[in-house]
Amino acid sequence: MPNLTIPSQQEQVRRAKTEISKQRRILTMAARKDKTMVHILDTLTRLENKFDNMSISNAANSSSGSDFVSGTHHSSSQSSGKRTHERETGSGHDLPTEIRQSYQHLTAPHKVILWPSIYLHLINSGINAATDLQHILQEGTQWLIKQEMIKHPDPLPSDSGLPSYRMGAAEDGYSTRTAFPTLTIQLVQEYTDAYFNTFNVLYPMLNHDAFLNDTVARLMRDGYADGDAGAVLALMVFALGQCAKEGVFGKPISVIEGVPSGYRGGTVERPPGIEIFNEARRRLGFVMTLCSLENVQILLLQATYLEATGRHLDFWRSTVAASMACQVLVRCKPLDWATLEGDMIKRAYWACILSEDLYHLDLDLPQTGIHTLEDEVPLPYFQESKDQSAGGRGIDERSYFQYHFLAMIALRRLITRIHSTIHESSTTSPESSDDYGGPPVPVITEMARQLDSWRSLLPRQLQWNDSDMLDFPPLNPQNRRPNEPLFSPDQGPVPIGHVHNLDIVTAQLRTRFYYARFMMFRPFVYKALHFPELMTAEDANCCALAIQSACLWPLSMAPPKNKKRLVPHHFTWTQNFMGILLILRMTREEGVLKQICEGRVPDGDLEMTASLMLEWIRDVRQVDGIAEWSWGILEGLFVGR
């Protein structure tokens, strides 16, 4: 009887994943035309995710049994002795117990503030704002959130609205139906097109034709009545449409040191569309307790408007309400995912997930638990594309933005894994001098493979390389692109409004990728700063890759930086820019980190990145309490030197 070799679990996982990836590629083309194929593709994606998690788990287990700090294996006694030596030497950067405890209550971007080398550098800098570090030590991220609460103690002003008159009262007695004479058909069409050309491209929650033909047509005929969810929904869309239009072509809210603000239209307290938004708010109370698809959409639209005005905590509250209503909808209502309504619920669900992850990871605000349903809710199929022109878009253009939404969902899963397995793991301490074990190399290697695989499997229209990260995406079949780049540090005085929000959409996807890669390799930066004597050649390469990944993010450039009202979740970029700028400042100090960057990261990229991110925070501090505090630190470190 022949000897049979049973493959190891890792080898079985690898073979299964290879076969699944092969089947996904075969099915991708067919899936565009066949709903059954789409369903199969979705199932394969879920299986692939489970195998990815198994691979990470296997890597973590192998990491726990070996010492990868110096790239070689050691006996347990050697490893223990070495880690003791690390804690004792650590370049003199050990911190008191209370600091290490506070460190655990900070989100990943905020933890950089308490990295021992950075903390001591700030304390010794003489910057007045550095005295606040003691509050961060005591309270963690919560203290930073308090700065946002202090910045906006009151809600948006409610003393403005649209001129209106009652409809139908003479015949029917009392009527809540209202008409807005200044909201003409022309303006309604203009604001609708502006919304679907910008915000709905990023998060496709609404159906363009259904909105115009069913909702808007009825409202123009019958008026806006209390208790009519469609009326509230439409007013939210119109408010966002006006915000989108003026957010690109409106007058900047200020000019700081000769640089126009990226917030355009209205003022800090009275953003564009506030009159229409107030009319929606006045009617929201009649429908806000419903657990319907329209209710979820309304709350998400409200959250989008609030974030466009810099009201981050208001955005969070609205998103929480949307997520809670969406959970009830998914758990309790009989749903047929194959219908148009089922597809719209899927879009709303994933829009909730994408928003909730960001405010939890970056601000430590509590989650609603909606993420526990992600294995039960399929990916959207975008069924209306067959009969919807969507403002005259071609099929390829529609597909580009649909692929973008699906790609963001897949990337979100990877980012969540990076945080849970590297930055929030209880078994590793890659960025803590307390029981420092070094970066979890096998886990990071596996995560890097998954991230590279995600990019390589993107549809052709979404793909890019590091060398052309600032260029236009290849939208036409001939793969021809304009000669000039899509993103640049400065675009001149004339506002640029790309069709279908192409610049914001492209910038968001690419920047999230580089954010993921930076967070993945960031532990090597920590090691270079605090345990330089343990750095290997491979560690240095990974450290350089982290710094490279933090440079020249498209969202920090023009055109996106000049129309911040259209940038989704810009609070998340503000938090991460702060941490990156602190790291970039340390690259100027003598030491291993500076040596690693020399020859590996161009000085021009470091300088331009610092300039762009400083400009962002200097602008955003007008509406953002955390950015306002951060500027007090950064101005002394960069501008004052």
Secondary structure, DSSP 4 states (H G I P E B T S, - for coil): ----PPPPHHHHHHHHHHHHHHHHHHHHHHHTT-HHHHHHHHHHHHHHHHHHHHHHHHHHHHHHTS--SSSS---HHHHHHHHHHHHH-GGG----HHHHHHHTTS-HHHHGGGSHHHHHHHHHTT-GGGGGHHHHHHHTHHHHHHHHHHH--SPSP-S-----EE-SHHHHSS---EE-TTS-HHHHHHHHHHHHTTHHHHS--S-HHHIIIIIIHHHHHH-B-TT-HHHHHHHHHHHHHHHHHHHHHS-BS-EETTEE-S-BSS-SSS-TTHHHHHHHHHHHTTTTT--SHHHHHHHHHHHHHHHHTT-HHHHHHHHHHHHHHHHHHHHHS---TTSHHHHHHHHHHHHHHHHHHHHHHHH-PPP-SGGGGTTTSPPP--GGGGT--TTT--HHHHHHHHHHHHHHHHHHHHHHHHIIIIIS-SS--TT-STT-----HHHHHHHHHHHHHHHHTS-GGG---GGGTTSPP--STT----SS-S-BS---SS----GGGHHHHHHHHHHHHHHHHHHHHHHHHHHHHH-GGG--HHHHHHHHHHHHHTSS-GGGSBTGGG-GGGSTTHHHHHHHHHHHHHHHHHTTSSSHHHHHHTTTS-HHHHHHHHHHHHHHHHHHTTT-HHHHHHHHHHIIIIIT-
